[in-house]
């Protein structure tokens, strides 16, 4: 039962802050031309509930079958079973939360559907046992965390919007 726990979280909403979508340890931060991608490894001891990092609407969900290699590696999302949840906020910004199964995790649960309205911190899914969550967001946000940081879903600020 310990592995399926869902502790109460006090969610303090802030439209300028992106909160972690998952509990775990940040093992990589990838920067591309337009986005950042924060990769979070969830051990079997972490809470496995994912939460929405922002207020918004689910614009796309794409599930892909795949392998079950160990999570927490740089290209796990290319090979492993995963579920992509795309969220659009009222400013038209796109955020992507990717649930990735690992060697032990064999089940991804997605509790939202396309066109679902989400509140920051609301539960969007779970991955049973050890796994990985990737969180991709636009570069008009400043990253507040570093590699090897411990993060908590709906609680830990990942980035803050750069206001002009």
N, C-alpha and C positions, 0 to 999 in steps of 0.2 A: 504493500500500500504506500510505502514511503516514496516510491518512484512515481506515483500518480497523484501526488499532493498538489493542491491548488491554494496556496496561502493567500489570505486577504492582503491586498495592496492598496495603500493610500495613493491615489492618482491625483497629482496636482497638475492640471492642464495649463499649457502655455503655448499659444500658437507660434511662437518664435523659437521654440525648442523642439528638437527631435529626440524622443526617448527611445531607449533600447527596446527592440521588439522581442528580445529573448534574454534569459538568464544564461550566464556562462562566462567564458574568458575570450577576450578579443585576441585572435591569433594572427590576424593580418588586416591591413588597411590598404586598399588598392585605389590609386588615383588614375582616372582616365581623363580625356580631354574635357568632358562635361560633367562627370560624376565622381563621387567617392563610393567605395564599397567596403563596408565594415563586415568582417567575417568573424562570427562568434561560434566557438566550440562549446557544446553543451555536453558535459560528462553525465554519467548515469546518476550522479549525485545532485545535479541541478534540477530546478523546476522546469518542466517541459511545455509549459503554456506559452504561446506567443501572443503578443498584444500589438495593437495598432500604434505606430509611432506618431501618428498625426490624426487630426480630424480630416475626413474626406470620404470619397465614394470609391468603391471597388470597381475599376474599369475593365479589368481582365484577370482571369485565373487560368493558368496553364499547368496541367499535371503531366509529368513525363515519367514513364516507367524506366527503370535502370538497374544498375548493380547496387551492391551494398558494401562498398569499400569503406575502410575506416574514415570517419569524419575528421575534420580539423586539418585537412591537407589543402594545398593551394588550389587544385583543380577538381575537387570532389564533385562540384555541381555539374561538371561536364559528363560524368559517368554514372553517378548515383541517381536513384529515384528521387524526384523532387517536385515541389509544387510552388509555382510563382504566383504571388498575389500583387497586383499592381493597384496602387491607390493614388487618386488625384485629389489635391486639396482645392480650396476655393480660389487660390491664386493661379491654378492651372499647372502647378508643379507636380511632377510624377515621382512617386516613391515606390520602391520594389522590395518586398520581403519574400525571400526564397527559403522555403522549408526543405531541408535536405536530409534524407535518411542516411544512417551510418551502418556500420557493420553489425551492431546490435539492434538498432532501431529498424523495425520492419513495417512500421505503420505511421503514415502521415495523416493527420486529421485536419481538415479545413472546415471551419464553422461559419464561413461567410460565403456569399454568392456574388456574382457580378451584379452591380447596381446597389449593393448593400451600402447604407450610410454608416460610417464608422465614427466613433468618438475616440479621441486620443486615450490610449490605455485600455480600450475595450478588447476583450479576448477574440482572437481571430482563428486560433487553431492550436494544435499540439503535435509534437513528434514524440512517440513513445521510446523511452530509454535514450542512450547516447546518440547525438546527432549534431547538426550544424544549421545555423541560420545566417544568411547573407542579407545585408541591408544596404540598398543602393539609394543614393539621394543626390540632388543637384549640388553643384559647387558654389552656389550662392549661400552655403552654410559653412560655418567654421567648425572644424572638428575639435571636440573637447576631451577626447579620450586618446589613449595610446595603446600600442600593442601590449599584451599581457595584463591589461586592466580587467578586473572582475566587474561585470555589469548585471543589472537586474531589470527584467522586463517591466516597462511602464514606469520605472523609477529613475534609472540612471540616464542623465542627459548625455547624448551622443554628439550632438552638434547644435549650434545656435545660428539663427538666420542673421546674415550680414545686412543690417539696415542702412539704407543710403540716406 
